[in-house]
Amino acid sequence: ITGSVTRPLKVIEKAAKVIEAGELKWEIPQKDIKPVYETFNEISSLATSLDVSTRNMIEKVVWYEGILDSIPLPISVTDLDMNWTFINKPTEGLLGITRAQARGTQCKHWKAGICETLDCGIARLRNGYAQTLFDQFGQNFKVDTSYIMDSKGEKIGHVEVVSVITNLVSASRYEKQAV
């Protein structure tokens, strides 16, 4: 009885720890499925609930990533220490790295002229300004930054959205000169 209870519980515990660590692609090995699902009703029910919950969570994460990847503007998400937790596909293209490579690294790797200055989008947000403008590579950019809050309303990170506004700046300059 001890083995028929503890072995399935250890498999379930391992699955829960993998999920806790943020790994969304792990599945229970085939050799462990039978002992988990063909044991006492309570353990089988727990395993089924964990499996369904995990699959639902993975689908939601993939869905949200798909939404963010479909937005044509570069988007980056950082924790409060300014380490990337997510970048969308347009950001991957600009930086030449994957989101897996970016995860956990400092957002200063944008290598924008405002990085590590008081004009950094996050630095300005912390000083009460949600927007910053900068020029680089002959273009004009706008960065909109906001906090990410957890379910308790506490700040847990930042989102930065970068827009190229060169045409708007050019039109504004032209209008000022023409008038």
DRENROTOR-22431 format. One line per 4 residues: number of its first residue (from 1); their letters; for each residue y, x, z of N, C-alpha, C, O, CB. Coordinates in Angstrom, 3 decimals, padded with zeros to 6 digits, always signed. Glycine has a CB too. Example, Ala and Ser with C-alpha at 12.3 -4.5 7.8 and 13.67 -1.06 7.14 Angstrom:
<rs>
1 = AS = -005.690:+013.190:+007.800:-004.500:+012.300:+007.800:-003.300:+013.200:+007.800:-003.319:+014.236:+008.465:-004.473:+011.308:+009.046 | -002.250:+012.850:+007.080:-001.060:+013.670:+007.140:+000.030:+012.900:+007.870:+001.138:+013.409:+008.039:-000.598:+014.084:+005.725 .
</rs>
This chain:
<rs>
1 = ITGS = -001.197:+000.840:+000.000:+000.000:+000.000:+000.000:+001.239:+000.869:+000.000:+002.204:+000.580:-000.708:+000.010:-000.947:+001.213 | +001.220:+001.953:+000.805:+002.402:+002.821:+000.868:+002.754:+003.357:-000.511:+003.920:+003.326:-000.904:+002.166:+003.987:+001.841 | +001.757:+003.850:-001.259:+002.009:+004.372:-002.601:+002.452:+003.298:-003.567:+003.287:+003.541:-004.437:+000.780:+005.045:-003.133 | +001.890:+002.105:-003.414:+002.258:+001.036:-004.340:+003.645:+000.477:-004.042:+004.222:-000.226:-004.872:+001.229:-000.081:-004.282 .
5 = VTRP = +004.179:+000.782:-002.876:+005.544:+000.352:-002.541:+006.522:+001.497:-002.754:+007.565:+001.317:-003.382:+005.620:-000.149:-001.080 | +006.187:+002.680:-002.229:+007.150:+003.788:-002.297:+007.337:+004.338:-003.701:+008.460:+004.676:-004.076:+006.711:+004.902:-001.388 | +006.263:+004.437:-004.496:+006.406:+004.984:-005.855:+007.354:+004.135:-006.701:+008.275:+004.688:-007.303:+005.033:+005.073:-006.543 | +007.169:+002.821:-006.771:+008.127:+002.016:-007.547:+009.550:+002.085:-006.982:+010.521:+002.102:-007.738:+007.667:+000.562:-007.587 .
9 = LKVI = +009.667:+002.126:-005.651:+011.014:+002.216:-005.058:+011.681:+003.545:-005.403:+012.894:+003.595:-005.606:+010.940:+002.051:-003.527 | +010.896:+004.620:-005.470:+011.460:+005.923:-005.840:+011.940:+005.911:-007.300:+012.970:+006.506:-007.617:+010.410:+007.047:-005.630 | +011.202:+005.240:-008.177:+011.620:+005.113:-009.583:+012.927:+004.329:-009.658:+013.854:+004.717:-010.369:+010.513:+004.412:-010.435 | +012.992:+003.228:-008.923:+014.209:+002.409:-008.908:+015.370:+003.203:-008.325:+016.486:+003.139:-008.840:+013.988:+001.110:-008.097 .
13 = EKAA = +015.116:+003.954:-007.249:+016.164:+004.776:-006.639:+016.674:+005.824:-007.636:+017.880:+006.043:-007.743:+015.633:+005.467:-005.357 | +015.758:+006.467:-008.362:+016.159:+007.467:-009.359:+017.035:+006.832:-010.440:+018.048:+007.405:-010.842:+014.915:+008.122:-009.999 | +016.643:+005.660:-010.902:+017.429:+004.953:-011.914:+018.825:+004.636:-011.388:+019.817:+004.802:-012.098:+016.717:+003.659:-012.344 | +018.894:+004.181:-010.143:+020.193:+003.852:-009.547:+021.073:+005.095:-009.429:+022.281:+005.015:-009.656:+020.000:+003.209:-008.163 .
17 = KVIE = +020.487:+006.243:-009.076:+021.270:+007.484:-008.947:+021.772:+007.971:-010.306:+022.880:+008.495:-010.415:+020.424:+008.583:-008.279 | +020.952:+007.796:-011.332:+021.377:+008.177:-012.679:+022.575:+007.332:-013.098:+023.543:+007.851:-013.653:+020.215:+008.016:-013.693 | +022.508:+006.040:-012.834:+023.605:+005.134:-013.160:+024.838:+005.488:-012.341:+025.951:+005.509:-012.867:+023.196:+003.670:-012.911 | +024.643:+005.765:-011.058:+025.757:+006.145:-010.178:+026.479:+007.382:-010.710:+027.699:+007.492:-010.591:+025.247:+006.408:-008.748 .
21 = AGEL = +025.730:+008.303:-011.292:+026.309:+009.524:-011.837:+027.023:+009.293:-013.170:+027.655:+010.205:-013.703:+025.230:+010.567:-012.011 | +026.922:+008.075:-013.707:+027.636:+007.753:-014.939:+026.839:+007.944:-016.203:+027.385:+007.795:-017.296:+028.847:+008.564:-015.026 | +025.574:+008.267:-016.095:+024.730:+008.440:-017.277:+024.258:+007.068:-017.739:+023.567:+006.364:-017.003:+023.514:+009.377:-016.977 | +024.626:+006.696:-018.936:+024.325:+005.349:-019.406:+023.183:+005.294:-020.417:+022.880:+004.217:-020.929:+025.551:+004.748:-020.012 .
25 = KWEI = +022.550:+006.410:-020.715:+021.517:+006.409:-021.736:+020.115:+006.638:-021.171:+019.155:+006.713:-021.939:+021.824:+007.458:-022.759 | +019.976:+006.750:-019.864:+018.680:+007.001:-019.254:+017.883:+005.717:-019.144:+018.440:+004.660:-018.848:+018.847:+007.638:-017.880 | +016.588:+005.802:-019.380:+015.713:+004.646:-019.203:+014.521:+005.070:-018.361:+014.183:+006.252:-018.295:+015.249:+004.068:-020.577 | +013.897:+004.108:-017.727:+012.709:+004.397:-016.923:+011.618:+004.921:-017.852:+011.304:+004.280:-018.855:+012.223:+003.124:-016.143 .
29 = PQKD = +011.030:+006.088:-017.529:+009.954:+006.627:-018.379:+008.799:+005.640:-018.498:+008.499:+004.918:-017.547:+009.442:+007.965:-017.817 | +008.149:+005.604:-019.662:+007.051:+004.669:-019.937:+005.972:+004.707:-018.863:+005.454:+003.663:-018.468:+006.431:+004.976:-021.287 | +005.625:+005.916:-018.381:+004.544:+006.049:-017.402:+004.884:+005.372:-016.076:+003.986:+005.033:-015.306:+004.235:+007.519:-017.164 | +006.198:+005.171:-015.801:+006.619:+004.562:-014.538:+006.849:+003.058:-014.644:+007.009:+002.387:-013.625:+007.880:+005.224:-014.050 .
33 = IKPV = +006.868:+002.527:-015.843:+007.190:+001.104:-016.009:+006.115:+000.207:-015.402:+006.430:-000.731:-014.669:+007.363:+000.770:-017.492 | +004.860:+000.487:-015.701:+003.780:-000.377:-015.211:+003.765:-000.446:-013.679:+003.736:-001.550:-013.135:+002.422:+000.129:-015.725 | +003.784:+000.697:-012.951:+003.760:+000.601:-011.490:+004.968:-000.131:-010.915:+004.867:-000.752:-009.856:+003.683:+001.979:-010.893 | +006.115:-000.066:-011.601:+007.315:-000.734:-011.092:+007.244:-002.229:-011.336:+007.517:-003.020:-010.433:+008.573:-000.158:-011.746 .
37 = YETF = +006.882:-002.619:-012.539:+006.937:-004.028:-012.897:+005.669:-004.809:-012.541:+005.676:-006.039:-012.573:+007.198:-004.153:-014.358 | +004.588:-004.112:-012.205:+003.362:-004.817:-011.842:+003.027:-004.615:-010.370:+001.858:-004.484:-010.005:+002.200:-004.345:-012.715 | +004.042:-004.590:-009.537:+003.863:-004.421:-008.102:+004.251:-005.717:-007.405:+004.238:-006.782:-008.022:+004.704:-003.227:-007.568 | +004.586:-005.638:-006.161:+004.966:-006.825:-005.395:+006.122:-007.551:-006.083:+006.965:-006.914:-006.714:+005.355:-006.439:-003.949 .
41 = NEIS = +006.167:-008.848:-005.968:+007.195:-009.656:-006.621:+008.602:-009.184:-006.299:+009.462:-009.147:-007.179:+007.046:-011.097:-006.220 | +008.845:-008.820:-005.036:+010.190:-008.412:-004.625:+010.622:-007.133:-005.343:+011.761:-007.027:-005.798:+010.243:-008.206:-003.104 | +009.714:-006.166:-005.441:+010.045:-004.900:-006.106:+010.205:-005.133:-007.601:+011.130:-004.604:-008.217:+008.954:-003.829:-005.838 | +009.323:-005.908:-008.178:+009.428:-006.234:-009.594:+010.746:-006.957:-009.883:+011.399:-006.681:-010.889:+008.233:-007.098:-010.036 .
45 = SLAT = +011.128:-007.867:-009.015:+012.382:-008.607:-009.172:+013.586:-007.671:-009.068:+014.537:-007.784:-009.841:+012.484:-009.719:-008.114 | +013.536:-006.743:-008.101:+014.618:-005.766:-007.940:+014.736:-004.891:-009.185:+015.840:-004.649:-009.674:+014.377:-004.889:-006.692 | +013.603:-004.418:-009.697:+013.616:-003.574:-010.892:+014.158:-004.333:-012.092:+014.942:-003.790:-012.871:+012.211:-003.053:-011.195 | +013.749:-005.578:-012.245:+014.228:-006.397:-013.366:+015.733:-006.613:-013.261:+016.448:-006.491:-014.256:+013.495:-007.756:-013.402 .
49 = SLDV = +016.218:-006.933:-012.063:+017.665:-007.145:-011.869:+018.448:-005.884:-012.177:+019.485:-005.943:-012.838:+017.958:-007.600:-010.432 | +017.961:-004.733:-011.702:+018.633:-003.463:-011.965:+018.644:-003.164:-013.461:+019.652:-002.713:-014.004:+017.947:-002.320:-011.196 | +017.523:-003.416:-014.116:+017.417:-003.166:-015.552:+018.385:-004.049:-016.336:+019.090:-003.556:-017.217:+015.980:-003.406:-016.030 | +018.431:-005.330:-016.033:+019.324:-006.261:-016.726:+020.783:-005.894:-016.448:+021.607:-005.888:-017.363:+019.039:-007.720:-016.287 .
53 = STRN = +021.099:-005.592:-015.197:+022.475:-005.209:-014.832:+022.901:-003.951:-015.575:+024.021:-003.867:-016.079:+022.593:-004.985:-013.311 | +022.012:-002.983:-015.639:+022.314:-001.727:-016.328:+022.553:-001.959:-017.810:+023.517:-001.442:-018.375:+021.178:-000.723:-016.134 | +021.693:-002.722:-018.431:+021.856:-002.998:-019.866:+023.159:-003.754:-020.133:+023.846:-003.475:-021.116:+020.654:-003.810:-020.400 | +023.500:-004.700:-019.271:+024.766:-005.429:-019.423:+025.956:-004.492:-019.262:+026.923:-004.578:-020.019:+024.857:-006.574:-018.398 .
57 = MIEK = +025.889:-003.598:-018.281:+026.971:-002.649:-018.047:+027.134:-001.715:-019.255:+028.252:-001.443:-019.692:+026.702:-001.830:-016.762 | +026.017:-001.234:-019.780:+026.075:-000.345:-020.941:+026.705:-001.060:-022.128:+027.542:-000.486:-022.824:+024.669:+000.161:-021.309 | +026.312:-002.303:-022.363:+026.876:-003.067:-023.476:+028.382:-003.254:-023.304:+029.124:-003.154:-024.281:+026.185:-004.432:-023.592 | +028.843:-003.520:-022.099:+030.285:-003.683:-021.867:+031.032:-002.376:-022.107:+032.105:-002.377:-022.711:+030.546:-004.180:-020.436 .
61 = VVWY = +030.474:-001.263:-021.638:+031.111:+000.043:-021.848:+031.205:+000.338:-023.339:+032.258:+000.755:-023.823:+030.322:+001.166:-021.123 | +030.129:+000.128:-024.061:+030.120:+000.374:-025.510:+031.128:-000.550:-026.199:+031.831:-000.133:-027.119:+028.691:+000.158:-026.101 | +031.193:-001.789:-025.754:+032.140:-002.750:-026.328:+033.580:-002.298:-026.087:+034.384:-002.296:-027.020:+031.916:-004.154:-025.728 | +033.921:-001.917:-024.857:+035.287:-001.463:-024.553:+035.625:-000.176:-025.301:+036.743:-000.028:-025.795:+035.453:-001.246:-023.042 .
65 = EGIL = +034.678:+000.753:-025.392:+034.922:+001.971:-026.168:+035.180:+001.626:-027.625:+036.046:+002.227:-028.261:+033.732:+002.939:-026.052 | +034.435:+000.663:-028.159:+034.635:+000.232:-029.540:+036.030:-000.339:-029.756:+036.661:-000.083:-030.782:+033.590:-000.801:-029.923 | +036.504:-001.105:-028.794:+037.866:-001.655:-028.890:+038.876:-000.521:-028.915:+039.757:-000.494:-029.774:+038.165:-002.616:-027.707 | +038.755:+000.419:-027.976:+039.708:+001.531:-027.909:+039.627:+002.425:-029.143:+040.645:+002.937:-029.607:+039.459:+002.363:-026.654 .
69 = DSIP = +038.412:+002.615:-029.680:+038.260:+003.433:-030.888:+038.857:+002.761:-032.114:+039.255:+003.448:-033.054:+036.794:+003.733:-031.136 | +038.928:+001.440:-032.126:+039.464:+000.726:-033.291:+040.992:+000.742:-033.329:+041.586:+000.436:-034.362:+038.969:-000.713:-033.292 | +041.618:+001.089:-032.238:+043.084:+001.185:-032.209:+043.465:+002.491:-032.907:+042.981:+003.555:-032.520:+043.649:+001.136:-030.721 | +044.320:+002.429:-033.923:+044.607:+003.633:-034.703:+045.508:+004.661:-033.999:+045.708:+005.759:-034.517:+045.244:+003.235:-035.987 .
73 = LPIS = +046.041:+004.321:-032.849:+046.897:+005.251:-032.107:+046.068:+006.128:-031.177:+045.073:+005.669:-030.618:+047.956:+004.481:-031.301 | +046.469:+007.389:-031.005:+045.766:+008.242:-030.052:+045.937:+007.711:-028.626:+047.055:+007.457:-028.177:+046.277:+009.693:-030.149 | +044.820:+007.549:-027.927:+044.821:+007.068:-026.549:+044.013:+008.042:-025.710:+042.913:+008.447:-026.085:+044.240:+005.620:-026.444 | +044.584:+008.414:-024.559:+043.817:+009.236:-023.624:+043.918:+008.632:-022.242:+044.939:+008.059:-021.863:+044.318:+010.702:-023.619 .
77 = VTDL = +042.826:+008.775:-021.490:+042.746:+008.262:-020.129:+042.450:+009.447:-019.224:+041.547:+010.239:-019.495:+041.649:+007.136:-019.989 | +043.227:+009.562:-018.138:+043.022:+010.646:-017.188:+042.888:+010.102:-015.780:+043.323:+008.989:-015.483:+044.169:+011.650:-017.261 | +042.279:+010.904:-014.915:+042.242:+010.552:-013.502:+043.563:+010.999:-012.871:+044.442:+011.492:-013.578:+041.007:+011.211:-012.779 | +043.715:+010.840:-011.580:+044.978:+011.193:-010.921:+045.255:+012.695:-010.923:+046.393:+013.114:-010.712:+044.969:+010.688:-009.497 .
81 = DMNW = +044.219:+013.511:-011.161:+044.393:+014.961:-011.252:+044.670:+015.410:-012.682:+044.686:+016.607:-012.970:+043.159:+015.672:-010.720 | +044.886:+014.453:-013.571:+045.193:+014.694:-014.974:+044.019:+015.288:-015.753:+044.219:+016.008:-016.732:+046.377:+015.609:-015.079 | +042.795:+014.985:-015.317:+041.594:+015.362:-016.049:+041.193:+014.191:-016.930:+041.181:+013.044:-016.484:+040.434:+015.764:-015.081 | +040.867:+014.485:-018.183:+040.475:+013.430:-019.095:+039.181:+012.764:-018.642:+038.222:+013.431:-018.252:+040.319:+013.981:-020.502 .
85 = TFIN = +039.177:+011.450:-018.701:+037.961:+010.681:-018.478:+037.539:+009.981:-019.769:+036.386:+009.575:-019.911:+038.167:+009.652:-017.345 | +038.478:+009.841:-020.712:+038.176:+009.198:-021.989:+039.256:+009.559:-022.996:+040.435:+009.640:-022.652:+038.066:+007.657:-021.830 | +038.847:+009.775:-024.240:+039.774:+009.847:-025.371:+039.159:+009.001:-026.483:+037.939:+008.957:-026.635:+040.031:+011.351:-025.843 | +040.015:+008.329:-027.262:+039.477:+007.502:-028.345:+039.296:+008.347:-029.613:+039.673:+009.518:-029.647:+040.412:+006.293:-028.627 .
89 = KPTE = +038.716:+007.739:-030.647:+038.402:+008.454:-031.893:+039.637:+009.105:-032.540:+039.549:+010.259:-032.960:+037.760:+007.494:-032.886 | +040.794:+008.404:-032.636:+041.958:+009.083:-033.202:+042.375:+010.329:-032.404:+042.850:+011.303:-032.988:+043.120:+008.116:-033.274 | +042.202:+010.303:-031.099:+042.529:+011.477:-030.283:+041.528:+012.593:-030.551:+041.903:+013.762:-030.630:+042.542:+011.116:-028.777 | +040.248:+012.232:-030.691:+039.243:+013.238:-031.035:+039.633:+013.946:-032.337:+039.539:+015.169:-032.448:+037.839:+012.586:-031.170 .
93 = GLLG = +040.073:+013.151:-033.317:+040.471:+013.731:-034.599:+041.650:+014.672:-034.479:+041.666:+015.737:-035.096:+040.803:+012.643:-035.574 | +042.636:+014.288:-033.689:+043.809:+015.154:-033.500:+043.470:+016.451:-032.780:+043.946:+017.524:-033.150:+044.879:+014.416:-032.725 | +042.650:+016.340:-031.760:+042.334:+017.504:-030.935:+041.200:+018.351:-031.499:+041.065:+019.526:-031.157:+041.979:+017.058:-029.549 | +040.384:+017.749:-032.365:+039.243:+018.482:-032.919:+038.117:+018.675:-031.915:+037.341:+019.625:-032.021:+039.694:+019.826:-033.424 .
97 = ITRA = +038.026:+017.768:-030.935:+036.945:+017.822:-029.948:+036.399:+016.414:-029.734:+037.058:+015.429:-030.067:+037.442:+018.434:-028.599 | +035.212:+016.325:-029.185:+034.617:+015.024:-028.883:+035.047:+014.581:-027.490:+035.539:+015.381:-026.695:+033.070:+015.083:-028.984 | +034.856:+013.306:-027.208:+035.201:+012.818:-025.862:+034.322:+013.473:-024.809:+034.762:+013.676:-023.677:+035.058:+011.286:-025.784 | +033.081:+013.807:-025.167:+032.205:+014.494:-024.207:+032.758:+015.875:-023.870:+032.694:+016.310:-022.720:+030.770:+014.618:-024.771 .
101 = QARG = +033.302:+016.567:-024.877:+033.891:+017.885:-024.636:+035.185:+017.773:-023.832:+035.498:+018.654:-023.032:+034.160:+018.601:-025.967 | +035.927:+016.706:-024.039:+037.208:+016.526:-023.338:+037.010:+016.109:-021.885:+037.797:+016.487:-021.017:+038.060:+015.483:-024.057 | +035.972:+015.341:-021.620:+035.760:+014.770:-020.282:+035.786:+015.854:-019.212:+035.035:+016.828:-019.267:+034.425:+014.012:-020.227 | +036.668:+015.659:-018.240:+036.761:+016.581:-017.108:+037.737:+017.720:-017.313:+038.009:+018.472:-016.376:+035.424:+017.145:-016.816 .
105 = TQCK = +038.280:+017.868:-018.535:+039.247:+018.944:-018.772:+040.666:+018.397:-018.608:+040.898:+017.192:-018.709:+039.057:+019.562:-020.194 | +041.583:+019.281:-018.359:+042.968:+018.906:-018.151:+043.599:+018.390:-019.441:+043.322:+018.891:-020.531:+043.757:+020.088:-017.614 | +044.452:+017.381:-019.293:+045.098:+016.784:-020.465:+046.122:+017.728:-021.101:+046.616:+017.449:-022.193:+045.776:+015.475:-020.075 | +046.445:+018.829:-020.440:+047.368:+019.800:-021.042:+046.797:+020.368:-022.342:+047.515:+021.015:-023.105:+047.664:+020.943:-020.053 .
109 = HWKA = +045.511:+020.128:-022.595:+044.886:+020.594:-023.832:+045.350:+019.811:-025.057:+044.943:+020.102:-026.182:+043.382:+020.502:-023.714 | +046.224:+018.792:-024.824:+046.917:+018.167:-025.960:+047.698:+019.261:-026.685:+047.853:+019.231:-027.906:+047.877:+016.995:-025.487 | +048.188:+020.232:-025.901:+049.016:+021.335:-026.407:+050.293:+020.825:-027.053:+050.816:+021.426:-027.991:+048.231:+022.174:-027.412 | +050.787:+019.703:-026.535:+052.076:+019.179:-026.998:+053.182:+019.961:-026.296:+052.973:+020.531:-025.225:+052.207:+017.634:-026.716 .
113 = GICE = +054.341:+019.979:-026.903:+055.471:+020.703:-026.333:+055.892:+020.201:-024.956:+056.576:+020.911:-024.219:+056.634:+020.620:-027.262 | +055.493:+018.995:-024.608:+055.888:+018.437:-023.313:+054.846:+018.663:-022.217:+055.105:+018.389:-021.045:+056.149:+016.958:-023.457 | +053.678:+019.160:-022.597:+052.631:+019.396:-021.601:+053.112:+020.426:-020.582:+053.746:+021.420:-020.934:+051.319:+019.873:-022.280 | +052.807:+020.175:-019.347:+053.156:+021.043:-018.215:+054.669:+021.206:-018.045:+055.142:+022.231:-017.556:+052.515:+022.412:-018.396 .
117 = TLDC = +055.424:+020.171:-018.460:+056.868:+020.155:-018.230:+057.224:+018.847:-017.522:+056.366:+017.989:-017.315:+057.666:+020.305:-019.581 | +058.487:+018.708:-017.159:+058.945:+017.473:-016.530:+058.983:+016.320:-017.527:+059.105:+015.164:-017.122:+060.324:+017.674:-015.915 | +058.879:+016.616:-018.836:+058.855:+015.572:-019.862:+057.443:+015.094:-020.198:+057.276:+014.220:-021.048:+059.523:+016.078:-021.116 | +056.438:+015.648:-019.549:+055.057:+015.179:-019.720:+055.020:+013.686:-019.415:+055.684:+013.229:-018.485:+054.061:+015.969:-018.791 .
121 = GIAR = +054.252:+012.925:-020.187:+054.187:+011.478:-019.982:+053.806:+011.102:-018.565:+054.402:+010.194:-017.986:+053.207:+010.867:-020.939 | +052.823:+011.783:-017.996:+052.387:+011.473:-016.630:+053.436:+011.890:-015.618:+053.686:+011.167:-014.654:+051.057:+012.163:-016.318 | +054.057:+013.052:-015.824:+055.120:+013.496:-014.911:+056.261:+012.486:-014.911:+056.805:+012.161:-013.856:+055.644:+014.900:-015.314 | +056.622:+011.994:-016.085:+057.699:+010.995:-016.155:+057.279:+009.680:-015.509:+058.080:+009.037:-014.830:+058.109:+010.751:-017.614 .
125 = LRNG = +056.019:+009.274:-015.717:+055.536:+008.048:-015.088:+055.640:+008.159:-013.571:+056.058:+007.214:-012.903:+054.081:+007.756:-015.508 | +055.265:+009.299:-013.036:+055.332:+009.513:-011.585:+056.767:+009.497:-011.074:+057.010:+009.287:-009.886:+054.671:+010.838:-011.216 | +057.719:+009.721:-011.985:+059.140:+009.649:-011.618:+059.770:+008.320:-012.000:+060.992:+008.175:-011.966:+059.907:+010.779:-012.278 | +058.938:+007.345:-012.365:+059.431:+006.001:-012.624:+059.752:+005.665:-014.069:+060.325:+004.610:-014.341:+060.619:+005.788:-011.836 .
129 = YAQT = +059.396:+006.538:-015.001:+059.660:+006.292:-016.418:+058.341:+006.200:-017.179:+057.550:+007.144:-017.173:+060.557:+007.409:-017.015 | +058.107:+005.076:-017.825:+056.833:+004.843:-018.496:+056.810:+005.354:-019.932:+055.792:+005.235:-020.614:+056.517:+003.379:-018.484 | +057.918:+005.919:-020.395:+057.990:+006.345:-021.795:+058.662:+007.702:-021.881:+059.570:+008.013:-021.110:+058.754:+005.309:-022.654 | +058.204:+008.497:-022.824:+058.846:+009.776:-023.099:+058.852:+010.008:-024.609:+057.968:+009.540:-025.326:+058.120:+010.940:-022.356 .
133 = LFDQ = +059.835:+010.719:-025.062:+059.992:+011.043:-026.478:+059.956:+012.560:-026.632:+060.449:+013.293:-025.774:+061.323:+010.451:-027.054 | +059.372:+013.018:-027.726:+059.411:+014.445:-027.998:+059.258:+014.699:-029.487:+058.760:+013.855:-030.232:+058.319:+015.177:-027.215 | +059.698:+015.882:-029.905:+059.610:+016.309:-031.303:+058.672:+017.504:-031.371:+058.708:+018.392:-030.518:+061.025:+016.666:-031.888 | +057.832:+017.512:-032.398:+056.923:+018.633:-032.591:+056.393:+018.584:-034.010:+056.171:+017.506:-034.562:+055.761:+018.603:-031.561 .
137 = FGQN = +056.194:+019.738:-034.592:+055.654:+019.863:-035.948:+056.466:+019.070:-036.967:+055.907:+018.529:-037.922:+054.208:+019.400:-035.975 | +057.776:+018.999:-036.770:+058.644:+018.281:-037.689:+058.528:+016.772:-037.603:+059.014:+016.068:-038.488:+058.357:+018.708:-039.071 | +057.901:+016.264:-036.569:+057.755:+014.819:-036.392:+058.292:+014.401:-035.019:+058.476:+015.224:-034.121:+056.269:+014.396:-036.547 | +058.532:+013.109:-034.892:+059.015:+012.540:-033.633:+057.901:+011.664:-033.044:+057.244:+010.906:-033.757:+060.338:+011.709:-033.852 .
141 = FKVD = +057.708:+011.788:-031.732:+056.637:+011.062:-031.048:+057.170:+010.306:-029.842:+058.162:+010.691:-029.223:+055.531:+012.022:-030.615 | +056.479:+009.220:-029.530:+056.749:+008.448:-028.320:+055.433:+008.361:-027.562:+054.382:+008.101:-028.148:+057.333:+007.009:-028.650 | +055.499:+008.581:-026.256:+054.319:+008.453:-025.404:+054.589:+007.345:-024.392:+055.523:+007.432:-023.596:+053.978:+009.809:-024.685 | +053.762:+006.305:-024.433:+053.822:+005.236:-023.435:+052.709:+005.508:-022.432:+051.548:+005.670:-022.809:+053.676:+003.799:-024.095 .
145 = TSYI = +053.067:+005.556:-021.168:+052.117:+005.895:-020.121:+052.121:+004.807:-019.054:+053.173:+004.273:-018.703:+052.450:+007.269:-019.500 | +050.950:+004.488:-018.549:+050.865:+003.520:-017.443:+049.717:+003.910:-016.520:+048.816:+004.664:-016.887:+050.665:+002.067:-017.981 | +049.786:+003.367:-015.311:+048.723:+003.620:-014.338:+047.536:+002.714:-014.599:+047.687:+001.606:-015.115:+049.237:+003.418:-012.907 | +046.366:+003.188:-014.243:+045.156:+002.381:-014.207:+044.920:+002.076:-012.730:+044.997:+002.965:-011.882:+043.909:+003.124:-014.882 .
149 = MDSK = +044.634:+000.817:-012.436:+044.401:+000.401:-011.057:+042.941:+000.004:-010.867:+042.290:-000.482:-011.792:+045.330:-000.767:-010.678 | +042.442:+000.216:-009.668:+041.088:-000.247:-009.365:+041.135:-001.695:-008.891:+042.200:-002.313:-008.903:+040.421:+000.656:-008.293 | +040.014:-002.236:-008.480:+039.942:-003.646:-008.083:+040.759:-003.951:-006.830:+041.045:-005.113:-006.539:+038.501:-004.041:-007.851 | +041.134:-002.904:-006.088:+041.950:-003.093:-004.883:+043.445:-002.933:-005.170:+044.274:-003.060:-004.269:+041.524:-002.100:-003.803 .
153 = GEKI = +043.776:-002.657:-006.419:+045.175:-002.457:-006.791:+045.686:-001.051:-006.525:+046.894:-000.815:-006.547:+046.030:-003.430:-006.059 | +044.778:-000.116:-006.275:+045.170:+001.273:-006.021:+045.126:+002.076:-007.322:+044.258:+001.865:-008.169:+044.244:+001.917:-004.954 | +046.071:+002.994:-007.463:+046.135:+003.830:-008.659:+044.938:+004.774:-008.687:+044.629:+005.449:-007.705:+047.463:+004.630:-008.704 | +044.269:+004.803:-009.847:+043.114:+005.696:-009.995:+043.211:+006.580:-011.240:+042.363:+007.447:-011.449:+041.833:+004.878:-010.052 .
157 = GHVE = +044.229:+006.370:-012.060:+044.351:+007.172:-013.263:+045.523:+006.741:-014.114:+046.381:+005.966:-013.691:+043.088:+007.099:-014.064 | +045.535:+007.269:-015.335:+046.637:+007.015:-016.271:+046.086:+006.755:-017.666:+045.006:+007.221:-018.026:+047.626:+008.208:-016.296 | +046.852:+006.004:-018.433:+046.576:+005.822:-019.863:+047.819:+006.266:-020.606:+048.934:+005.877:-020.259:+046.196:+004.323:-020.212 | +047.621:+007.086:-021.634:+048.731:+007.510:-022.492:+048.424:+007.071:-023.923:+047.325:+007.284:-024.436:+048.953:+009.068:-022.413 .
161 = VVSV = +049.417:+006.458:-024.548:+049.308:+006.037:-025.938:+050.416:+006.750:-026.704:+051.593:+006.640:-026.361:+049.413:+004.467:-026.087 | +050.029:+007.475:-027.737:+050.982:+008.276:-028.516:+051.264:+007.572:-029.835:+050.344:+007.136:-030.527:+050.436:+009.715:-028.768 | +052.549:+007.466:-030.178:+052.963:+006.872:-031.449:+053.843:+007.860:-032.205:+054.687:+008.532:-031.612:+053.715:+005.531:-031.220 | +053.642:+007.944:-033.513:+054.537:+008.723:-034.370:+055.699:+007.805:-034.721:+055.498:+006.735:-035.295:+053.800:+009.263:-035.672 .
165 = ITNL = +056.908:+008.218:-034.379:+058.094:+007.380:-034.628:+059.082:+008.071:-035.559:+060.274:+007.765:-035.539:+058.788:+007.030:-033.306 | +058.599:+008.987:-036.363:+059.461:+009.756:-037.259:+060.257:+008.840:-038.185:+061.455:+009.053:-038.371:+058.628:+010.737:-038.084 | +059.623:+007.835:-038.764:+060.333:+006.926:-039.675:+061.432:+006.154:-038.942:+062.519:+005.961:-039.486:+059.344:+005.941:-040.325 | +061.160:+005.716:-037.722:+062.180:+005.000:-036.943:+063.357:+005.903:-036.612:+064.511:+005.483:-036.700:+061.574:+004.443:-035.652 .
169 = VSAS = +063.071:+007.132:-036.233:+064.139:+008.083:-035.908:+064.962:+008.381:-037.160:+066.190:+008.441:-037.094:+063.552:+009.396:-035.317 | +064.301:+008.567:-038.286:+065.010:+008.832:-039.547:+065.891:+007.650:-039.934:+067.036:+007.838:-040.345:+064.008:+009.133:-040.678 | +065.370:+006.443:-039.806:+066.139:+005.245:-040.135:+067.341:+005.111:-039.211:+068.427:+004.741:-039.657:+065.256:+003.993:-040.042 | +067.159:+005.405:-037.946:+068.255:+005.320:-036.980:+069.342:+006.347:-037.305:+070.531:+006.035:-037.250:+067.727:+005.536:-035.547 .
173 = RYEK = +068.933:+007.560:-037.639:+069.905:+008.613:-038.008:+070.656:+008.220:-039.273:+071.871:+008.394:-039.363:+069.191:+009.978:-038.216 | +069.927:+007.689:-040.246:+070.561:+007.266:-041.496:+071.576:+006.168:-041.227:+072.684:+006.202:-041.762:+069.506:+006.779:-042.508 | +071.206:+005.193:-040.401:+072.100:+004.092:-040.083:+073.371:+004.595:-039.392:+074.470:+004.136:-039.701:+071.383:+003.070:-039.200 | +073.222:+005.522:-038.473:+074.384:+006.081:-037.764:+075.307:+006.816:-038.753:+076.529:+006.689:-038.668:+073.920:+007.051:-036.630 .
177 = QAV = +074.733:+007.577:-039.679:+075.538:+008.311:-040.651:+076.204:+007.368:-041.639:+077.358:+007.576:-042.015:+074.677:+009.326:-041.397 | +075.491:+006.335:-042.062:+076.026:+005.399:-043.043:+077.163:+004.583:-042.461:+078.144:+004.294:-043.147:+074.931:+004.476:-043.550 | +077.032:+004.212:-041.195:+078.076:+003.394:-040.561:+079.225:+004.283:-040.190:+080.220:+003.809:-039.642:+077.542:+002.649:-039.312 .
</rs>
